[in-house]
């Protein structure tokens, strides 16, 4: 990969992460909000898989802190869960790339579940939050969105690289 | 998985970076939770997210501007007359209140009671940004740069809304009184009975009323001023229904907030009088 390719890939990464932040800020009716996937976590998973380098962890950390400021949560809560997600994906990125789409989807869902668990645990420690079943609904939408997200971003990257 | 070769440093390994970042996060969380030490970090980062908030608010602003531009003059004149009538009405009430306030002051002076200190207020606008936290938060457009502080009382014209929970440089998060973690010291206006109102997600529940106390649906609940967060005598809610707790030791009551908490556009911030 040449230097220019790497920088366009970086730019694409930051653009998509900002889009994910915006998507999570758009106000929806309460019924839709229950199903809203954790966009930033999905994007972090995608870019960790794609780049397979530990540098994405810094990106995950930075966007996690931004999300914390936006949501008014404990500073570092989203940072912690996203860094953990990025680390786990990066560690097994080479194996994950070899697997089929279905297995990859399963693995991503497990990691997103782990992300939810970490955040619920931090909430529980900090103010005694008791998790409810509805917290797992975003996983359902994530399962539907992930294949499309991966396909679109892959195609987009190829298009950018070729142009 | 990458194995470390002898010429690679430990600091280059992903595991090391992971541990360092998690340690930073943990430190930040503890600092934020306990001592407000992370406030400078939050203030700095909040400057970076302002463009994002502006982008989300932009369609709403555009809608408002177009609405004003397209609305007919006749409807504006109509609205103007209506507002003038409301103003006259309000002024008349203020005149009545002036004499009452003077009388009240005289009586307080005779009783040597402490007077009500005047309150400083300021208007803040509510931003319609989605919050996927499990708490009932709203975002207002004033922060530590306008001297907003944690625990500050937030009201609107109908009644108490909540208190400031997290402060950033130019915006802050307000926790609503209906949040399940929120407790508000209140007083029943009719009887002067003091108790605590807990949020239950939708409404307020008063769970610690003595069985002998007189409370009935329709009673107005006001802040009692205990805890020194909310000034005394602000309207909060009206009692909807009462019941006896399962073990028959207390009465319980459900109260509906007077402010329409799901559709807020502007709120007042209250500073305690000097």
Contacts between the chains, C-beta under 8 A, distances in Angstrom:
chain1	res1	chain2	res2	distance
A	18	B	52	7.4
A	21	B	52	5.9
A	22	B	52	6.2
A	22	B	55	6.3
A	22	B	56	6.7
A	24	B	130	6.9
A	24	B	132	6.3
A	25	B	52	6.4
A	25	B	53	7.5
A	25	B	56	4.9
A	25	B	129	5.2
A	25	B	130	5.5
A	26	B	56	6.5
A	26	B	130	5.9
A	27	B	56	7.8
A	27	B	128	4.9
A	27	B	129	6.6
A	27	B	130	4.5
A	28	B	130	6.4
A	33	B	130	6.7
A	33	B	132	7.0
A	36	B	130	7.9
A	36	B	132	6.5
A	38	B	132	7.8
A	54	B	14	3.9
A	54	B	17	5.2
A	54	B	18	7.6
A	57	B	14	7.3
A	57	B	17	5.7
A	57	B	18	6.4
A	57	B	21	5.9
A	58	B	17	7.8
A	58	B	21	7.5
A	61	B	21	5.0
A	61	B	24	7.5
A	61	B	25	7.4
A	64	B	25	7.7
A	65	B	28	7.9
A	65	B	41	7.9
A	65	B	45	5.8
A	66	B	45	6.3
A	66	B	48	6.5
A	66	B	49	5.6
A	66	B	52	8.0
A	69	B	42	5.9
A	69	B	45	4.6
A	69	B	46	5.1
A	69	B	48	8.0
A	69	B	49	5.5
A	69	B	168	6.2
A	70	B	49	5.4
A	70	B	52	7.0
A	70	B	53	7.7
A	70	B	129	7.4
A	71	B	131	6.0
A	71	B	132	6.6
A	71	B	133	5.0
A	71	B	137	7.8
A	72	B	131	7.3
A	72	B	133	6.7
A	72	B	135	8.0
A	72	B	137	5.5
A	72	B	139	7.5
A	72	B	165	6.5
A	72	B	166	4.0
A	72	B	173	3.3
A	73	B	133	5.6
A	74	B	29	5.0
A	74	B	32	5.4
A	74	B	33	6.2
A	75	B	28	4.7
A	75	B	29	6.5
A	75	B	31	7.7
A	75	B	32	4.2
A	75	B	38	4.7
A	75	B	41	6.4
A	75	B	42	5.8
A	76	B	24	7.3
A	76	B	25	3.7
A	76	B	26	7.0
A	76	B	27	7.7
A	76	B	28	3.7
A	76	B	29	4.4
A	76	B	32	7.0
A	76	B	38	8.0
A	77	B	25	7.8
A	77	B	29	6.5
A	79	B	21	7.5
A	79	B	24	7.9
A	79	B	25	4.6
A	79	B	28	7.4
A	80	B	22	6.0
A	80	B	25	4.0
A	80	B	26	7.1
A	80	B	29	7.4
A	83	B	18	6.5
A	83	B	21	4.6
A	83	B	22	6.0
A	83	B	25	6.7
A	84	B	18	7.6
A	84	B	22	7.0
A	87	B	14	6.3
A	87	B	15	7.8
A	87	B	18	4.1
A	90	B	14	5.8
A	91	B	1	6.4
A	91	B	14	6.6
A	92	B	1	7.8
A	94	B	1	7.9
A	122	B	29	7.1
A	123	B	134	6.3
A	126	B	29	7.5
A	126	B	33	6.0
A	127	B	181	5.8
A	128	B	181	7.8
A	129	B	134	5.8
A	135	B	134	7.8
